[in-house]
Amino acid sequence: MSKKLFKSKVNREWYFYIEDMISFAEKVIVYTEGYSQSEFVFSGLNYDATVRNLELSSIIQTDIPSLLQELSFLQQEITSKP
């Protein structure tokens, strides 16, 4: 699948992409919960679903305006400083 998965005839607002990314992250948490690393890798469906959700998240983050990405980076730097 490609970025077209998230496109429609009407361009979506950037904040819908943020909501999608949050949804994908929540799914990843559910799919990995309770597994050790080795159990997770051998789990099959959970592993595949997790990789797919991470892939979808990385695809749509390119649709978020670059300014928002820069602001996010600056916020991370500020909050990581002691």
C-alpha positions as CSV (number, residue, x, y, z in Angstrom):
1,M,0.0,0.0,0.0
2,S,1.1,3.5,-0.5
3,K,0.3,7.1,0.6
4,K,-2.8,6.8,-1.5
5,L,-4.4,4.8,1.3
6,F,-4.8,8.0,3.2
7,K,-5.8,10.2,0.3
8,S,-9.3,11.0,-0.9
9,K,-10.7,13.4,-3.4
10,V,-10.7,16.0,-0.6
11,N,-7.3,16.7,1.0
12,R,-7.4,15.9,4.7
13,E,-6.4,18.4,7.3
14,W,-3.1,17.7,8.9
15,Y,-4.5,17.0,12.4
16,F,-6.4,13.9,11.0
17,Y,-2.9,12.5,10.2
18,I,-1.9,13.1,13.8
19,E,-5.0,11.2,14.9
20,D,-4.1,8.3,12.6
21,M,-0.6,8.2,14.0
22,I,-1.9,8.1,17.6
23,S,-4.2,5.3,16.6
24,F,-1.4,3.3,15.0
25,A,0.8,3.8,18.2
26,E,-2.1,2.7,20.4
27,K,-2.4,-0.5,18.3
28,V,1.3,-1.1,18.6
29,I,1.1,-0.9,22.4
30,V,-1.8,-3.4,22.4
31,Y,-0.1,-5.8,20.0
32,T,3.2,-5.9,22.0
33,E,1.8,-5.9,25.5
34,G,2.8,-8.9,27.6
35,Y,5.4,-10.3,25.2
36,S,9.1,-10.7,25.8
37,Q,11.2,-9.7,22.8
38,S,11.7,-13.3,21.7
39,E,8.0,-14.2,22.2
40,F,7.0,-11.1,20.2
41,V,9.3,-11.9,17.3
42,F,7.9,-15.4,17.0
43,S,4.3,-14.4,17.6
44,G,3.6,-14.0,13.8
45,L,0.4,-12.0,13.6
46,N,1.2,-9.6,16.4
47,Y,4.7,-9.0,14.9
48,D,3.3,-8.5,11.4
49,A,0.5,-6.2,12.6
50,T,3.0,-4.1,14.7
51,V,5.4,-3.7,11.8
52,R,2.5,-2.7,9.5
53,N,1.2,-0.1,11.9
54,L,4.7,1.4,12.3
55,E,5.1,1.4,8.5
56,L,1.7,3.2,8.1
57,S,2.7,5.8,10.7
58,S,6.0,6.5,9.0
59,I,4.2,6.9,5.6
60,I,1.7,9.4,6.8
61,Q,4.1,11.5,8.8
62,T,5.3,12.9,5.5
63,D,1.9,14.5,5.1
64,I,2.3,16.6,8.2
65,P,3.5,20.1,7.3
66,S,7.2,20.4,7.8
67,L,6.7,23.3,10.2
68,L,4.9,21.0,12.6
69,Q,7.7,18.4,12.4
70,E,10.2,21.2,13.2
71,L,8.2,22.3,16.2
72,S,8.0,18.7,17.4
73,F,11.8,18.4,17.1
74,L,12.3,21.7,19.1
75,Q,9.9,20.6,21.8
76,Q,11.8,17.3,22.2
77,E,15.1,19.1,22.5
78,I,13.6,21.5,25.1
79,T,12.1,18.7,27.2
80,S,15.2,16.5,27.1
81,K,17.5,19.1,28.5
82,P,18.1,18.8,32.3
